[in-house]
């Protein structure tokens, strides 16, 4: 008999379920963790990996949380669907920001945007259902789809089209098993923003074929230049009964660590997802919900200041990356990511090494230039880097300068 705590079965048999064992580690969090570990060792690593604002959470939001800590009502369980006053405030905020008119029973407050993503797929997908997933995509989407039993069907896009999927591509990928389209604009990782006419076109196509659309609008306030964010169920009202909108406070209000997101959708879907959440986590932390209530109810002044800084950094990083031989970078229209192509550098010799993939090139950049980037493999499109420009101006310039020095040695 095997000793307690040891594996009694064959060494070829996994001790972890196939479902969970198939999950890939979040590449973005892994890169950020590695960069922080190297910094802790004393190396001057500059990280472009983390998808979070470098600004502190605005002070009024922090004060609201501090006050909430001393209120006994926040020391107890609260409704699994979210504090009623927060759900009401999200209704008001959604009408204000995107003209999407909803009711409180269409809102479910979740532990961050990731839980909203997972619960949406778990609520809507049955085993074998196909989800159209334009690539590059956020790393969590395909993992959450598979966990729910669904099958992600990737729709490849590239820098030549501004990373925008066409209606023709979507239709070509549609099969009798297609149930859903995952739509993300502004996009993580590319910063692409779909123009309103394309959003409406895709929405009407989804209605025509009775497809669900899950639209992730977490970067709604981070758009630049002449780009404009629109919400698909607003552009195509007849889609609203088959559409779930995902959002949260993380990016807009620099609140990534507070873990508050939400789902907006038809009442039957939201009720079913709330039942799941009641067993999964129960309510989101009341203190975080009180902070989120202050965020969504308050003015957008701090958001405007952050957007101005991101816009400046966006223009800087595109200019600096474009000056590196073998690197090309379309101008991102939203979010806070650049997604340069490094395909021309693959297979070239750089300091005695010939990286064949963007993953290998990213490893070389980290080791030799002490700059952390996320390779395109993590987002379904090898040959690219994702570089968050949500870091200080000086670090941004120095980090790209280091990359340029290294990559200019390619031969």
MOMOUR-V106529 format. One record per pair of residues at least 12 apart in sequence whose C-alpha atoms are under 10 Angstrom apart, sorted by the first residue. I is the first residue (numbers start at 1). J is the second residue. Records with the same first field share a line. If there is no record, write none. Layout:
I=J, J
This chain:
19=146, 147, 148, 149
20=143, 146, 147
22=143, 146, 147
23=140, 142, 143, 144, 146, 147
24=139, 140, 142, 143, 378
25=139, 140, 143, 378
26=138, 139, 140, 143, 378
27=49, 50, 138, 139, 140, 374, 375, 376, 377, 378, 379
28=48, 49, 50, 51, 138, 139, 140, 373, 374, 375, 378, 379, 386
29=49, 50, 51, 374
30=49, 50, 374
31=47, 48, 49, 50, 362, 363, 366, 372, 373, 374, 375
32=47, 48, 49, 50, 51, 372, 373, 374
33=47, 49, 50
34=47, 49, 366, 372
35=47, 48, 49, 50, 366, 370, 371, 372, 373
36=372
38=366, 367, 370
39=370
43=370
44=369, 370, 371
45=366, 367, 369, 370, 371, 372, 395, 399
46=366, 369, 370, 371, 372, 373, 391, 395, 396, 398, 399, 400, 402
47=366, 370, 371, 372, 373, 374, 387, 388, 389, 390, 391, 395, 396, 399
48=337, 338, 371, 372, 373, 374, 385, 386, 387, 388, 389, 390, 391, 395, 396, 399, 400
49=337, 371, 372, 373, 374, 375, 385, 386, 387, 388, 389, 390, 391
50=337, 372, 373, 374, 386, 387, 388, 389, 390, 391
51=188, 189, 250, 251, 256, 335, 336, 337, 386, 387, 388, 389, 390, 391
52=250, 251, 252, 254, 255, 256, 257, 336, 388, 389, 390, 391
53=250, 251, 252, 253, 254, 255, 256, 306, 310, 336, 388, 389, 390, 391, 392
54=254, 306, 389, 390, 391, 392
55=253, 254, 255, 302, 306, 390, 391, 392
56=253, 254, 255
57=250, 252, 253, 254, 255, 256, 257, 258, 291, 295, 302
58=253, 254, 255, 295, 301, 302, 303
59=302
60=291, 294, 295, 298
61=253, 255, 288, 290, 291, 292, 293, 294, 295, 296, 298
62=255, 288, 290, 291, 292, 294, 295
63=291, 294
64=287, 288, 289, 290, 291, 292, 293, 294, 295
65=286, 287, 288, 289, 290, 291, 292, 293, 294
66=287, 290, 291
67=287, 290, 291
68=286, 287, 288, 289, 290, 291
69=286, 287, 288, 290
70=287
71=287
73=286
74=285, 286, 287, 288, 289, 290
75=285, 286, 287
76=283, 285, 286
77=282, 283, 284, 285, 286
78=282, 283, 284, 285, 286
79=109, 274, 278, 282, 283, 284, 286
80=108, 109, 110, 274, 275, 276, 277, 278, 279, 280, 281, 282, 283, 284
81=104, 105, 106, 107, 108, 109, 110, 262, 263, 270, 271, 273, 274, 275, 277, 278, 282, 283, 284
82=104, 107, 108, 109, 110, 260, 262, 274, 282, 283, 284, 285, 286, 289
83=108, 109, 283, 284, 286, 289, 290, 293
84=104, 105, 107, 109
85=104, 289, 290, 293
86=104, 107, 108, 109, 289, 290, 291, 292, 293, 294, 296, 297
87=103, 104, 105, 106, 107, 108, 109, 262, 289, 293
88=102, 103, 104, 105, 107, 293, 297
89=104, 292, 293, 294, 295, 296, 297, 298
90=102, 103, 104, 107, 108, 109, 247, 248, 262, 264, 292, 293, 296, 297
91=103, 104, 105, 106, 107, 264, 296
92=104, 296, 297
93=295, 296, 297, 298
94=231, 247, 264, 296
97=220, 221, 229, 230, 231
98=220, 221, 229, 230, 231, 232, 233, 234
99=230, 231, 233, 234, 235
100=230, 231, 232, 233, 234, 235, 237, 240
101=233, 234
102=240, 264, 265, 266
103=264, 265, 266, 267
104=264, 267
105=264, 265, 266, 267, 268, 270, 271
106=244, 263, 264, 265, 266, 267, 268, 269, 270, 271
107=244, 245, 246, 262, 263, 264, 265, 266, 267, 270, 271, 274
108=246, 261, 262, 263, 264, 265, 267, 269, 270, 271, 273, 274, 277
109=247, 248, 260, 261, 262, 263, 264, 270, 274, 277, 283, 284, 289
110=247, 248, 259, 260, 261, 262, 263, 273, 274, 277, 281, 282, 283, 284, 285, 289
111=248, 258, 259, 260, 261, 262, 277, 281, 282, 283, 284, 285, 288, 289
112=247, 248, 249, 250, 255, 256, 257, 258, 259, 260, 261, 262, 284
113=216, 218, 246, 247, 248, 249, 250, 256, 259, 260, 261, 262, 263
114=140, 141, 144, 246, 247, 248, 259, 260, 261, 262
115=144, 246, 259, 260, 261, 262, 263, 277, 281
116=216, 244, 245, 246, 247, 248, 260, 261, 262, 263, 264, 273, 277
117=140, 141, 144, 145, 214, 215, 216, 244, 245, 246, 247, 261, 262, 263
118=140, 141, 143, 144, 145, 146, 147, 148, 273
119=144, 145, 148, 263, 270, 272, 273, 274, 276, 277, 280
120=144, 145, 148, 214, 244, 245, 246, 263, 264, 265, 269, 270, 272, 273
121=141, 144, 145, 146, 147, 148, 149, 150, 180, 182, 214, 273
122=144, 145, 146, 147, 148, 149, 150, 272, 273, 276
123=148, 269, 270, 271, 272, 273, 274, 275, 276
124=148, 150, 179, 180, 212, 244, 269, 272, 273
125=145, 146, 147, 148, 149, 150, 151, 179, 180
126=148, 149, 150, 151, 179
127=145, 146, 147, 148, 149, 150, 151
128=146, 148, 149, 150, 151, 152, 177, 178, 179
129=145, 146, 148, 149, 150, 151, 152, 176, 177, 178, 179, 180
130=145, 146, 149, 150, 151, 152, 153, 173, 174, 175, 176, 177, 178, 179, 180, 181
131=145, 146, 150, 151, 152, 153, 154, 173, 174, 177, 178, 179, 180, 181, 182, 211, 212, 213, 214
132=151, 152, 153, 154, 155, 170, 171, 173, 174, 175, 178, 179, 180, 181, 182, 183, 213
133=145, 151, 152, 153, 154, 155, 156, 165, 170, 173, 180, 181, 182, 183, 184, 380
134=152, 153, 154, 155, 156, 157, 163, 164, 165, 166, 169, 170, 181, 182, 183, 184, 380
135=153, 154, 155, 156, 157, 158, 163, 164, 165, 189, 190, 379, 380, 381
136=154, 155, 156, 157, 158, 163, 164, 187, 188, 189, 190, 339, 376, 377, 378, 379, 380, 381, 382, 384, 386
137=154, 155, 156, 157, 182, 183, 184, 187, 188, 189, 190, 376, 378, 379, 380, 381
138=184, 187, 188, 189, 190, 378, 379, 380
139=188, 189, 377, 378, 379, 380
140=378, 379
141=182, 379
142=154, 182, 379, 380
150=178, 179, 180
151=177, 178
152=178, 180, 181, 182
153=170, 173, 174, 178, 181
154=170, 173, 380
155=169, 170, 172, 173, 380
156=169, 170, 380, 381
157=169, 380, 381
158=190, 330, 339, 341, 381, 384
159=190, 192, 328, 329, 330, 331, 339, 340, 341, 384
160=330
161=192, 330
162=190, 191, 192, 193, 194, 329, 330, 331, 332, 333
163=187, 189, 190, 191, 192, 193, 194, 330, 332, 339
164=185, 187, 190, 192, 193, 194, 195, 198
165=183, 194, 198, 202
166=198, 201, 202
167=198, 201, 202, 205
170=202, 205, 206
171=202, 205, 206, 209
174=209, 211
176=209
178=209, 210, 211, 212
179=206, 209, 210, 211, 212, 213
180=206, 210, 211, 212, 213, 214, 242, 243
181=202, 203, 206, 211, 212, 213, 214, 215, 243
182=212, 213, 214, 215, 216, 244
183=199, 202, 213, 214, 215, 216, 217, 232, 245
184=214, 215, 216, 217, 218, 219, 220, 246
185=199, 215, 216, 217, 218, 219, 220, 223, 228, 229, 230, 231, 232, 333, 334, 335
186=216, 217, 218, 219, 220, 221, 222, 223, 227, 228, 229, 230, 332, 333, 334, 335, 336
187=216, 217, 218, 219, 220, 332, 333, 334, 335, 336, 337
188=216, 218, 219, 334, 335, 336, 337, 338, 339, 379, 386, 388
189=332, 335, 336, 337, 338, 339, 374, 376, 378, 379, 385, 386, 387, 388
190=329, 330, 331, 332, 333, 334, 335, 336, 337, 338, 339, 340, 379, 385, 386, 387, 388
191=219, 222, 223, 224, 314, 330, 331, 332, 333, 334, 335, 336, 337, 338, 339, 386, 388
192=223, 227, 330, 331, 332, 333, 334, 335, 337, 338, 339
193=219, 220, 223, 224, 227, 228, 229, 230, 332, 333, 334, 335
194=227, 228, 229, 230, 333, 334
195=226, 227, 228, 229, 230
196=227, 228, 229, 230, 231, 232, 235
197=230, 235
198=232
199=229, 230, 231, 232, 233, 235, 236
200=230, 231, 232, 233, 234, 235, 236, 237
201=232, 235, 236
202=232, 236
203=231, 232, 233, 234, 235, 236, 237, 238, 239, 240, 243
204=232, 233, 235, 236, 237, 238, 239
205=239
206=236, 239, 242, 243
207=236, 237, 238, 239, 240, 241, 242, 243
208=239
210=239, 242
211=239, 242, 243
212=239, 240, 241, 242, 243, 244
213=232, 233, 239, 240, 241, 242, 243, 244, 245
214=232, 242, 243, 244, 245, 246, 263, 264, 265
215=231, 232, 233, 243, 244, 245, 246, 247, 264
216=231, 244, 245, 246, 247, 248, 263
217=229, 230, 231, 232, 245, 246, 247, 248
218=245, 246, 247, 248, 249, 250, 251, 252, 261, 262, 335
219=247, 248, 249, 250, 251, 252, 334, 335, 336
220=247, 251, 252, 334, 335
221=251, 252, 253, 300, 303, 304, 307, 334, 335
222=251, 252, 303, 304, 306, 307, 308, 310, 311, 333, 334, 335, 336
223=307, 310, 311, 332, 333, 334, 335, 336
224=307, 308, 310, 311, 312, 314, 332, 333, 334, 335
225=311, 332, 333, 334
226=333
227=332, 333, 334
228=333, 334
229=333, 334
231=245
232=244, 245
233=245, 265
240=264, 265, 266
241=265, 266, 267, 268, 269
242=265, 266, 269
243=264, 265, 266, 269
244=263, 264, 265, 266, 269, 270
245=262, 263, 264, 265
246=261, 262, 263, 264, 265
247=260, 261, 262, 263, 264
248=260, 261, 262, 263, 292, 296
249=261, 262, 291, 292, 293, 295, 296
250=292
251=303, 335, 336
252=295, 296, 300, 302, 303, 304, 306, 307, 335
253=292, 295, 296, 300, 302, 303, 306
254=302, 303, 306
255=288, 291, 292, 295
257=288
258=284, 285, 287, 288, 289, 291, 292
259=284, 285, 288, 289, 292
260=284, 285, 288, 289, 291, 292
261=284, 289, 292
306=390
307=334, 335, 336
309=389, 390, 391, 392, 393
310=334, 335, 336, 337, 389, 390, 391, 392, 393
311=332, 333, 334, 335, 336, 389
312=389, 393
313=336, 337, 388, 389, 390, 391, 392, 393, 394, 396, 397
314=331, 332, 333, 334, 335, 336, 337, 338, 388, 389, 390
315=331, 332, 338, 389
316=389, 393, 396, 397, 400
317=329, 331, 337, 338, 387, 388, 389, 393, 396, 397, 399, 400
318=330, 331, 332, 338, 339, 340
319=331
320=396, 397, 400, 401, 404
321=338, 340, 341, 400, 401, 403, 404
322=340
323=404, 408
324=342, 400, 401, 403, 404, 405, 406, 407, 408
325=342, 344, 345, 404, 407, 408, 409, 410
326=341, 342, 343, 344, 345, 346, 407, 408, 410
327=340, 341, 342, 343, 344, 345, 384, 385, 404, 407, 408
328=340, 341, 342, 343, 344, 384
329=341, 342, 384, 385
335=388, 389, 390
336=387, 388, 389, 390, 391
337=385, 386, 387, 388, 389, 390
338=384, 385, 386, 387, 388, 389
339=374, 375, 376, 384, 385, 386, 387, 388
340=376, 383, 384, 385, 386, 387
341=358, 376, 381, 382, 383, 384, 385, 386
342=357, 358, 361, 375, 376, 382, 383, 384, 385, 407
343=356, 357, 358, 382, 383, 384, 385
344=383, 410
345=357, 358, 361, 383, 407, 408, 410, 411
346=358, 360, 361, 383, 410
347=361, 410, 411
348=407, 409, 410, 411
349=407, 409, 410, 411
350=364, 365, 368, 406, 407, 408, 409, 410, 411
351=364, 368, 406, 407, 409, 410, 411
352=410
353=410
354=410, 411
356=383
357=375, 376, 377, 382, 383, 384
358=374, 375, 376, 377, 378, 381, 382, 383, 384, 385
359=373, 374, 375, 376, 377, 378, 382, 383, 384, 385
360=375
361=373, 375, 383, 384, 385, 407
362=374, 375, 376, 384, 385
363=375
364=406, 407
365=402, 403, 404, 406, 407
366=403
368=402, 403, 406
369=399, 400, 401, 402, 403, 404, 405, 406, 407
370=399, 402, 403
371=398, 399, 400, 401, 402, 403
372=386, 387, 399, 403
373=385, 386, 387, 388
374=386, 387, 388
375=387
387=400
